[in-house]
Every structure is written in C-alpha cells, then in structure tokens.
Amino acid sequence: MPFVKTSGDITHSDKPLVAIVGRPNVGKSTLFNRLVGRRVALVYDQPGVTRDCKVADVTFAGMSFKLTDTPGLFDPGEGDQPAVVTEGMRRQAMRALSEATVVLFVIDGRLGCTPYDHDLANLLRQQKAPVLVLVNKCEGNKADAGISDAHSLGLGNVIAISAEHGEGLGDFEEALSTHITVDYGNDEDEDDWDSDVSNNEDEVHARLSNRTLKLAIIGRPNVGKSTLVNALLEEDAQLTADYPGVTRDSIAFKWIYKGRKIELVDTAGIRRKSKVDGAVEKLAIFDAERTMKFAEIAVLVIDASIPMDELIEKQDLMLASNVLEEGRGLIIALNKWDCVKHPDAVLKHIHEQLEIQLTQARGLVCVPLSALNNQNFKDLMDSVIAMEKLWNMRISTAKLNEWLQFTTDTHPAPIVSGHRIRLKYMTQIKSRPPTFRVFCTKAADLPDSYVRYLTNAMRRDFKLPAVPIRFQFKSQKNPYEDSKKKN
C-alpha cells in the first residue's frame, strides 16, 4: 500500500507519549491547550465536548514529547451521550493509555474524587505507564478537600494545579521531568516558500517533496469524513457512528503518500448557521472553518447516495466557495458511491451543477469513492497531489506577456471615457495560489467581466483547471501629471 503512517498520530512515533485522562469536564482540554501553548482543543463547560484523541507536539520546560487529550471516560449510566459514541470514546482513551509513556490523571479539585475516579485509579494501576495525579481547579486554595481525596487514590505523585490560570506548573514540571528526559527537537524545520522558484516541473516536484502538505477533509455532517480519514490511515483513528455531529475537534494526522508528507485534518461537519444548535456545535464549526483557512488543499466530501435533487446543496456550494475565496485548492469526493444506483446520471448532474454554480473554478475534479469499502482512494490522492502541483505552479514572465499580447489582441479591453484600457505588462508575483500583477491604464475601471475573461483564458491556455487564480491590476503613474502638480 502507498499509505504510510508517521508520527502525527498516537502510535508510530519515537517521542514519548504523555496521555491526559479523566472524567468529563475536569479540565483535560484546558490543560492540553496550556501545555501546547495555544488554543487547539475545544473547551466548554459541558461534559463530553472532546470525543476524539487530539495529539500535538509539545516542548515544555526543555522536554519534548507527544501530548494527547483523550475523551472523558464516562461513568456508566451517566450523561446523555449515545451508547455508540460513549463506547467509541472509551476505546479512543484506552488506546492512548496502552501507548502512553506517562499518564496525567486529572480530577476536579473542587468536587473531589467520585466513586468513578476510584474505578479509574484501579484501571490505571493495571497500566504499565507511571501516573501523575493532577488536582485541577485549585486556584485560590479552593480545593483542599480534593487534594486530600487524591492522596486516597493510592497512586502517589499528587500535584495541585490550575490549568486555566497556569498555577502549579512548576511542581508539575519537576514531577514530569523524572519520566521525560530526552529533548528530540522539532519534527521538521521548513523554510518559507521561496517566491523565486524555477518553472521547471521537476524542480517544483523536488521542492514539494520536502514540504508537508496540509490537507483538510470538510463537508456537511454525516457524509463520511471521519470514515474516509480512518480508511486512508488504515486504522480507527477517528470516532465514527451513523449519527451526525460525532466529530467536534479538528484532528490532524501526519502520514506519507507516495513520498509526499501530508498533514491530514478531519473537521467537524458544518451545517447552515440557521440550523446550528448549541454553543458546542458553534465552537466546533469555528474550529473547522479555521482549519480550512490554514489548509492548502481541501477535500469536500459529499454524500452521493442521497436523492439527486438534494445533491450539491447550498451548504456544499458555500463551503466550496469559502475554500476558493481563501485561495485553496479544492477536490470533490463523492462518498458512498457503492450505494448509487445510476452513477452515470448522478456524475453528469453533479458536473453540470458545479459548472453552473461555481463558475470561478471551472473543471473541478470529482472523485467517486466509497470510504466504507476502501474504493478509489488512489484516484482521490493522485488528484490531490496533482492539484498541489498546479497550486504551486509558476509561469515565466516571457510566456505570460506573450499570452497577454495574444489574449488582448483577440478580445481587447473595453473603452472607458473615450480611451481603450491597455494591458501593457504582467508578471507572476507569487504562487499558492498563482497570483499575477498586471500593469495597465485605468485599472480601477476594468470591468469584472473582462477579469473573468482573462481568468478563463488563463485557465484554458495554461491548463489550470479549478485552481484559484488571482489578478492584481495596477496603473502606472504618469510622470507628466506629477510635474504639473508641482508647477
């Protein structure tokens, strides 16, 4: 298989793994964000917000390790989570425990230890990894009873902290340093993309091979995003269920496809704003939208098994438009293709709708696949890699100006105030996405229809289907006007 998992997931890493475990709503995600140094995991005052293991590289007080925020382990019969979700969360947490070098057992210092905390302590005693008991929410000396309870667990290493306020981290650092002693440094040190890249395709490929492609999986709820991620990684990395809204955090995994390093990010399903219910879903959608902005290529997953008249709904078009407006590459994944009864008709309908509704990205690639049955992944990933190359494409100035001359001769720019707008010279100022500066007269008066003409002509002539293309039009100053002003 061409898919190779690397150190972005819990396993397959040479760094020690520190796992945060505990009941829901004791502050695990707040501690995770504190140690990572930025807001990564969703935090809200409600049990069960975290449902998947979230992993990040951390350098803390000279120690370098993998840190995983695990789903809260529910007391049986507690909470309103569906049974399939609760069981999936437990499997995720237990998997992290089995791989952990050190376990951080977090309890709520204000509430003290519950009977289920004692059950968890018994479970942790069966694990090989050493355990540090972190009594959280201890700001202002409000957790004396909780600290006393923590000692009764019989696990030793009890440390009072406040993850929200950063208190007690000195004692925590000292305890952790007895188990984590080696600094492995950073995974990679990538330079910013050099804007002066050769137009040679082999050199572009060589540069891309040394970079990590940030690939986001997006879509409406319950279209199979997490199932697709699990199938690509060939493991149950993400919690899945036939139940919308299971994924909440945006979870990243590092892996390799045909020699390309990829950071694969699963995101929460994004519904229309009018249908969003509750603060947790709003946070999850905000996290997913932020992931889209920092991705390079996005795969928009659509459930192809639904009735044809419901395919490519307004929400799908909005997500696609957002990706393109951010200047990211876009691939459409038509999931559940094994359930489609009339594939030729459905594919034709989808292409027609995209051509009509997304004119700014003509030629979008649509890949039929089945995440559940592991079908057609190669076509999907090959399309992603091909899109990345186009997204990074640079065109020589000589070719651009030869093209500009031909294109404007074929269809001249319009006449404004008795004078024709003249496009004199152009150059590519950046890639990712391809961006061009055109020097012309009366740049502010150039109509949008002519910009669309240039965009479509460039897409056709330079074979850039569906790639976001940006133009910047700039009028050159007239030196005679400046001299008149001075006089």
C-alpha positions as CSV (number, residue, x, y, z in Angstrom):
1,M,0.0,0.0,0.0
2,P,1.2,3.6,-0.7
3,F,-0.1,4.9,2.6
4,V,2.5,5.1,5.5
5,K,1.5,6.5,8.9
6,T,4.0,8.7,10.6
7,S,4.4,10.5,13.9
8,G,1.3,12.7,13.6
9,D,-0.9,10.0,15.2
10,I,-0.6,8.5,18.7
11,T,1.4,5.5,17.6
12,H,4.4,5.1,15.3
13,S,6.4,7.9,16.9
14,D,9.9,7.9,18.5
15,K,8.8,10.6,21.0
16,P,7.5,9.7,24.4
17,L,3.7,10.0,24.7
18,V,2.0,11.8,27.6
19,A,-1.7,11.0,27.8
20,I,-4.3,13.1,29.7
21,V,-7.2,11.1,31.1
22,G,-10.0,11.6,33.5
23,R,-13.8,12.0,33.8
24,P,-15.5,14.6,31.5
25,N,-15.4,18.2,32.4
26,V,-12.4,18.1,34.8
27,G,-10.3,20.4,32.6
28,K,-8.3,18.0,30.4
29,S,-8.6,20.1,27.3
30,T,-7.7,23.3,29.2
31,L,-4.6,21.6,30.4
32,F,-3.8,20.3,26.9
33,N,-4.1,23.9,25.5
34,R,-2.0,25.2,28.3
35,L,0.9,22.8,27.6
36,V,0.7,23.2,23.8
37,G,0.8,26.9,24.3
38,R,-2.2,27.8,22.2
39,R,-5.9,27.0,21.8
40,V,-6.0,23.7,20.0
41,A,-8.7,21.6,21.7
42,L,-12.3,22.8,22.2
43,V,-13.1,24.0,25.7
44,Y,-16.6,24.4,27.0
45,D,-18.3,24.0,30.4
46,Q,-20.2,20.9,29.4
47,P,-19.3,17.2,29.7
48,G,-18.3,15.2,26.7
49,V,-17.1,18.0,24.4
50,T,-13.9,16.1,23.4
51,R,-14.8,12.9,21.6
52,D,-11.5,12.0,19.8
53,C,-7.9,11.8,20.9
54,K,-6.2,15.0,19.9
55,V,-2.4,14.9,19.5
56,A,0.2,17.7,19.4
57,D,4.0,18.0,19.6
58,V,4.9,19.8,22.8
59,T,8.2,21.3,24.1
60,F,7.7,22.1,27.8
61,A,10.5,23.1,30.1
62,G,13.1,21.6,27.9
63,M,11.2,18.3,27.5
64,S,9.9,17.3,24.1
65,F,7.0,14.8,23.8
66,K,3.7,13.9,22.2
67,L,0.7,15.0,24.2
68,T,-2.7,13.6,23.7
69,D,-6.0,14.9,25.0
70,T,-8.3,11.9,25.4
71,P,-12.1,11.8,25.5
72,G,-13.6,11.9,29.0
73,L,-14.3,8.4,30.4
74,F,-18.0,8.5,31.4
75,D,-19.3,6.9,34.5
76,P,-21.6,4.1,33.1
77,G,-25.1,5.4,33.0
78,E,-24.0,9.0,33.3
79,G,-24.7,11.7,30.7
80,D,-26.8,11.9,27.6
81,Q,-24.2,10.6,25.0
82,P,-25.5,7.9,22.7
83,A,-24.1,4.5,23.8
84,V,-22.2,4.0,20.5
85,V,-20.4,7.4,21.0
86,T,-19.6,6.7,24.7
87,E,-18.1,3.3,23.8
88,G,-16.1,4.8,20.9
89,M,-14.7,7.5,23.2
90,R,-13.7,4.8,25.7
91,R,-11.9,2.8,23.0
92,Q,-10.0,6.0,22.0
93,A,-8.9,6.7,25.6
94,M,-7.9,3.1,26.2
95,R,-5.8,3.1,23.1
96,A,-4.0,6.2,24.2
97,L,-3.3,4.6,27.7
98,S,-1.8,1.5,26.1
99,E,0.7,3.6,24.2
100,A,1.5,6.2,26.9
101,T,4.9,6.8,28.5
102,V,3.3,8.9,31.3
103,V,-0.3,9.3,32.3
104,L,-1.7,12.5,33.6
105,F,-4.8,11.6,35.6
106,V,-6.9,14.8,36.1
107,I,-9.5,15.2,38.8
108,D,-11.7,18.1,39.7
109,G,-10.3,19.6,42.9
110,R,-13.5,21.4,43.8
111,L,-15.7,18.3,43.6
112,G,-13.2,15.9,44.9
113,C,-13.0,12.2,43.9
114,T,-16.1,10.4,42.9
115,P,-16.5,6.6,43.1
116,Y,-15.8,6.5,39.4
117,D,-12.4,8.3,39.9
118,H,-11.5,5.4,42.2
119,D,-12.6,3.0,39.5
120,L,-10.4,4.8,37.0
121,A,-7.5,4.7,39.5
122,N,-7.9,0.9,39.7
123,L,-7.8,0.8,35.9
124,L,-4.6,3.0,35.7
125,R,-2.9,0.7,38.2
126,Q,-3.2,-2.1,35.6
127,Q,-1.3,0.0,33.0
128,K,2.5,0.0,32.7
129,A,2.9,3.7,32.5
130,P,3.6,5.9,35.6
131,V,0.7,8.1,36.7
132,L,0.8,11.7,37.9
133,V,-2.5,12.8,39.6
134,L,-3.3,16.4,38.8
135,V,-5.8,18.0,41.0
136,N,-7.2,20.7,38.8
137,K,-9.1,23.9,39.6
138,C,-7.0,24.6,42.6
139,E,-6.8,28.4,42.1
140,G,-7.4,30.4,45.3
141,N,-6.9,27.4,47.7
142,K,-10.4,26.2,46.9
143,A,-9.5,22.5,46.6
144,D,-8.1,21.3,49.9
145,A,-10.7,18.5,50.1
146,G,-9.9,17.5,46.5
147,I,-6.2,17.2,47.3
148,S,-6.9,15.0,50.3
149,D,-9.2,12.8,48.2
150,A,-6.5,12.5,45.5
151,H,-4.0,11.1,48.0
152,S,-6.6,8.4,49.0
153,L,-6.4,7.1,45.4
154,G,-3.1,5.5,46.3
155,L,-1.3,6.4,43.0
156,G,1.2,8.9,44.5
157,N,2.6,12.0,42.7
158,V,-0.4,14.3,43.6
159,I,0.1,17.8,42.2
160,A,-2.3,20.7,42.7
161,I,-2.7,22.9,39.6
162,S,-5.0,25.3,37.9
163,A,-4.8,24.7,34.1
164,E,-6.9,27.8,33.4
165,H,-4.6,30.1,35.4
166,G,-1.3,28.3,34.9
167,E,-0.8,27.7,38.6
168,G,1.2,24.7,40.0
169,L,3.1,24.1,36.7
170,G,6.5,24.3,38.4
171,D,5.7,21.3,40.6
172,F,4.2,19.5,37.6
173,E,7.4,20.2,35.6
174,E,9.5,18.7,38.3
175,A,7.4,15.5,38.6
176,L,7.2,15.1,34.8
177,S,11.0,15.5,34.3
178,T,11.6,12.3,36.2
179,H,10.0,10.4,33.3
180,I,10.6,12.6,30.3
181,T,14.3,13.5,30.0
182,V,15.2,13.5,26.3
183,D,14.7,16.5,24.0
184,Y,14.0,15.3,20.5
185,G,13.7,18.8,19.0
186,N,11.2,19.7,16.2
187,D,10.0,17.3,13.6
188,E,11.0,19.5,10.8
189,D,12.3,22.9,10.0
190,E,10.6,24.2,6.9
191,D,11.6,27.4,5.3
192,D,9.0,29.7,3.8
193,W,8.2,29.0,0.2
194,D,10.8,30.8,-2.0
195,S,8.8,33.0,-4.3
196,D,11.6,32.8,-6.9
197,V,11.0,29.1,-7.8
198,S,12.1,27.7,-11.1
199,N,9.4,27.0,-13.7
200,N,10.9,23.5,-14.2
201,E,8.3,20.9,-13.1
202,D,11.0,18.5,-11.7
203,E,12.3,21.3,-9.5
204,V,8.8,22.2,-8.3
205,H,8.2,18.5,-7.5
206,A,11.6,18.3,-5.6
207,R,10.7,21.4,-3.5
208,L,7.2,20.0,-2.8
209,S,8.7,16.6,-1.7
210,N,10.4,18.4,1.2
211,R,7.3,20.1,2.5
212,T,4.3,18.9,4.4
213,L,1.0,19.3,2.5
214,K,-1.8,20.5,4.8
215,L,-4.9,18.6,3.6
216,A,-8.3,19.3,5.2
217,I,-11.4,17.0,4.9
218,I,-14.5,19.1,5.1
219,G,-18.2,18.7,4.5
220,R,-21.7,18.6,5.9
221,P,-22.4,16.4,9.0
222,N,-22.7,12.6,8.5
223,V,-21.2,12.5,4.9
224,G,-18.4,10.1,5.9
225,K,-15.4,12.4,6.6
226,S,-14.1,10.5,9.6
227,T,-14.7,7.2,7.9
228,L,-12.6,8.4,5.0
229,V,-9.8,9.5,7.3
230,N,-9.8,6.1,9.1
231,A,-9.7,4.3,5.7
232,L,-6.8,6.4,4.5
233,L,-4.8,5.8,7.7
234,E,-5.9,2.2,7.8
235,E,-6.9,2.3,11.5
236,D,-9.7,3.6,13.7
237,A,-8.0,6.9,14.3
238,Q,-11.3,8.8,14.5
239,L,-14.6,8.0,16.3
240,T,-17.3,7.2,13.8
241,A,-21.0,6.4,14.1
242,D,-24.2,6.7,12.0
243,Y,-25.0,9.8,13.9
244,P,-24.4,13.4,12.8
245,G,-22.0,15.7,14.8
246,V,-19.8,13.0,16.2
247,T,-16.5,14.8,15.3
248,R,-16.0,18.1,17.2
249,D,-12.3,18.9,17.3
250,S,-10.3,19.3,14.1
251,I,-7.8,16.4,14.4
252,A,-4.6,16.3,12.5
253,F,-2.6,13.2,11.4
254,K,0.8,13.1,9.7
255,W,1.4,10.4,7.1
256,I,3.0,9.8,3.8
257,Y,1.5,9.1,0.3
258,K,3.9,8.2,-2.5
259,G,6.7,10.0,-0.8
260,R,4.7,13.2,0.0
261,K,4.5,14.2,3.6
262,I,0.9,15.1,4.4
263,E,-0.9,16.5,7.5
264,L,-4.4,15.1,7.2
265,V,-7.0,17.1,9.2
266,D,-10.5,15.8,9.9
267,T,-13.0,18.5,10.7
268,A,-16.5,18.8,12.3
269,G,-19.5,18.7,9.9
270,I,-20.6,22.2,9.0
271,R,-24.3,22.9,8.8
272,R,-26.1,26.1,7.8
273,K,-25.9,28.7,10.5
274,S,-29.7,28.7,10.9
275,K,-29.6,25.0,11.9
276,V,-26.6,25.2,14.3
277,D,-27.8,24.1,17.7
278,G,-25.8,25.0,20.9
279,A,-22.5,26.6,21.9
280,V,-20.5,23.4,21.5
281,E,-21.5,23.0,17.8
282,K,-20.7,26.7,17.2
283,L,-17.2,26.1,18.7
284,A,-16.7,23.0,16.5
285,I,-17.8,24.8,13.4
286,F,-15.5,27.8,14.2
287,D,-12.6,25.3,14.6
288,A,-13.4,23.6,11.3
289,E,-13.6,27.0,9.5
290,R,-10.3,28.0,11.0
291,T,-8.7,24.7,9.8
292,M,-10.0,25.5,6.2
293,K,-8.2,28.8,6.3
294,F,-4.8,27.2,7.2
295,A,-5.1,24.2,4.8
296,E,-3.6,24.2,1.4
297,I,-5.9,21.7,-0.3
298,A,-9.4,20.8,0.9
299,V,-11.4,17.7,0.0
300,L,-15.1,18.5,0.1
301,V,-16.9,15.2,0.9
302,I,-20.5,14.9,-0.4
303,D,-22.9,12.0,0.3
304,A,-23.6,10.8,-3.3
305,S,-26.2,8.3,-2.1
306,I,-28.9,10.9,-1.3
307,P,-31.6,11.8,-3.9
308,M,-30.2,13.5,-7.0
309,D,-32.2,16.7,-6.4
310,E,-30.5,17.1,-3.0
311,L,-27.0,16.8,-4.3
312,I,-24.8,19.9,-4.3
313,E,-27.0,21.8,-1.9
314,K,-26.4,25.5,-0.9
315,Q,-24.3,24.4,2.0
316,D,-21.9,22.5,-0.2
317,L,-21.6,25.4,-2.6
318,M,-20.9,27.8,0.4
319,L,-18.1,25.5,1.7
320,A,-16.6,25.2,-1.8
321,S,-16.8,29.0,-2.3
322,N,-15.2,29.6,1.1
323,V,-12.3,27.3,0.1
324,L,-11.8,29.1,-3.2
325,E,-12.1,32.6,-1.7
326,E,-9.3,31.6,0.7
327,G,-7.2,30.7,-2.4
328,R,-7.0,27.0,-1.5
329,G,-7.1,24.0,-3.9
330,L,-10.4,22.0,-3.9
331,I,-11.2,18.4,-4.7
332,I,-14.8,17.0,-4.5
333,A,-15.1,13.5,-3.0
334,L,-18.3,11.7,-3.9
335,N,-18.6,9.3,-1.0
336,K,-20.9,6.3,-0.7
337,W,-20.6,5.7,-4.4
338,D,-21.3,2.0,-3.9
339,C,-24.9,2.9,-2.9
340,V,-25.5,5.0,-6.1
341,K,-28.0,3.2,-8.4
342,H,-27.4,5.4,-11.6
343,P,-23.8,6.5,-11.4
344,D,-23.5,8.0,-14.9
345,A,-26.6,10.2,-14.4
346,V,-25.5,11.3,-11.0
347,L,-22.0,12.2,-12.1
348,K,-23.3,14.2,-15.1
349,H,-25.8,16.0,-12.8
350,I,-23.0,17.0,-10.3
351,H,-20.7,18.2,-13.1
352,E,-23.5,20.3,-14.6
353,Q,-24.4,21.9,-11.2
354,L,-20.8,22.7,-10.4
355,E,-20.2,24.3,-13.8
356,I,-23.3,26.5,-13.3
357,Q,-22.9,27.3,-9.6
358,L,-19.1,27.5,-9.3
359,T,-18.0,29.4,-12.4
360,Q,-14.9,30.7,-10.5
361,A,-13.4,27.2,-10.5
362,R,-14.4,25.5,-13.8
363,G,-13.1,22.0,-14.2
364,L,-13.3,20.9,-10.6
365,V,-12.2,17.3,-10.1
366,C,-14.9,15.0,-8.7
367,V,-13.7,11.6,-7.4
368,P,-16.4,8.9,-6.8
369,L,-15.3,6.6,-3.9
370,S,-16.5,4.5,-1.0
371,A,-14.8,5.2,2.3
372,L,-16.5,2.3,3.9
373,N,-15.4,-0.2,1.2
374,N,-11.9,1.3,0.6
375,Q,-12.7,2.0,-3.0
376,N,-10.9,4.6,-5.3
377,F,-8.6,6.1,-2.7
378,K,-5.7,6.2,-5.3
379,D,-7.7,8.4,-7.6
380,L,-8.5,10.8,-4.8
381,M,-5.0,11.2,-3.5
382,D,-3.5,11.4,-7.0
383,S,-6.0,14.2,-7.7
384,V,-4.9,15.9,-4.5
385,I,-1.2,15.7,-5.5
386,A,-1.9,16.9,-9.0
387,M,-3.9,19.9,-7.6
388,E,-1.0,20.7,-5.2
389,K,1.4,20.9,-8.2
390,L,-0.9,23.3,-10.1
391,W,-1.5,25.4,-7.0
392,N,2.3,25.8,-6.7
393,M,2.8,26.4,-10.5
394,R,4.9,29.4,-11.7
395,I,4.9,30.7,-15.2
396,S,7.8,32.6,-16.7
397,T,7.3,36.3,-17.4
398,A,8.2,35.9,-21.1
399,K,5.4,33.3,-21.6
400,L,2.9,35.5,-19.6
401,N,3.5,38.6,-21.7
402,E,3.3,36.6,-25.0
403,W,0.0,35.2,-23.7
404,L,-1.2,38.7,-22.6
405,Q,-0.5,40.1,-26.1
406,F,-2.3,37.3,-27.9
407,T,-5.3,37.4,-25.4
408,T,-5.8,41.2,-25.6
409,D,-5.5,41.2,-29.4
410,T,-8.1,38.5,-29.6
411,H,-10.5,40.3,-27.3
412,P,-9.4,43.9,-26.5
413,A,-10.2,45.5,-23.2
414,P,-13.2,47.9,-23.2
415,I,-13.2,51.7,-24.0
416,V,-13.7,54.0,-21.0
417,S,-14.2,57.7,-21.3
418,G,-13.2,57.6,-24.9
419,H,-9.9,55.7,-24.3
420,R,-9.4,52.0,-24.5
421,I,-7.9,50.4,-21.4
422,R,-4.5,49.0,-22.3
423,L,-2.9,46.0,-20.6
424,K,0.8,46.6,-21.0
425,Y,2.8,44.1,-18.9
426,M,2.2,41.2,-16.4
427,T,4.3,39.1,-14.1
428,Q,3.6,36.4,-11.5
429,I,4.2,37.7,-8.0
430,K,3.5,34.6,-6.1
431,S,2.2,31.0,-6.2
432,R,0.0,29.2,-3.7
433,P,-2.4,30.2,-5.4
434,P,-1.0,31.6,-8.6
435,T,-1.2,35.4,-8.4
436,F,-0.4,37.8,-11.2
437,R,0.2,41.6,-11.3
438,V,-0.9,43.3,-14.5
439,F,0.2,46.9,-15.3
440,C,-2.4,48.8,-17.3
441,T,-4.2,52.1,-17.8
442,K,-7.3,52.9,-15.8
443,A,-7.0,49.8,-13.6
444,A,-9.9,50.9,-11.4
445,D,-12.2,51.0,-14.5
446,L,-11.5,47.5,-15.7
447,P,-14.9,45.6,-15.5
448,D,-15.3,42.3,-13.7
449,S,-16.5,40.7,-17.0
450,Y,-13.1,41.3,-18.6
451,V,-11.3,39.9,-15.5
452,R,-13.4,36.8,-15.8
453,Y,-12.4,36.6,-19.5
454,L,-8.7,36.7,-18.6
455,T,-9.2,34.2,-15.8
456,N,-11.0,31.7,-18.0
457,A,-8.4,32.2,-20.8
458,M,-5.5,31.6,-18.5
459,R,-7.2,28.5,-17.0
460,R,-7.7,27.2,-20.5
461,D,-4.3,28.1,-22.1
462,F,-2.1,27.2,-19.1
463,K,-4.1,24.1,-18.1
464,L,-5.1,25.2,-14.7
465,P,-8.5,23.6,-14.1
466,A,-10.2,24.6,-10.8
467,V,-7.1,26.3,-9.4
468,P,-7.8,29.7,-7.7
469,I,-6.3,32.4,-9.9
470,R,-5.8,35.9,-8.6
471,F,-5.1,39.1,-10.6
472,Q,-3.8,42.4,-9.3
473,F,-4.3,45.3,-11.7
474,K,-2.1,48.4,-11.2
475,S,-2.0,51.7,-13.1
476,Q,1.4,53.1,-13.8
477,K,1.9,56.7,-12.7
478,N,2.2,59.3,-15.4
479,P,5.3,61.4,-14.7
480,Y,3.9,64.4,-16.6
481,E,0.9,64.6,-14.2
482,D,3.3,64.7,-11.2
483,S,5.3,67.6,-12.8
484,K,2.1,69.5,-13.5
485,K,1.1,69.2,-9.8
486,K,4.4,70.6,-8.7
487,N,4.1,73.6,-11.1
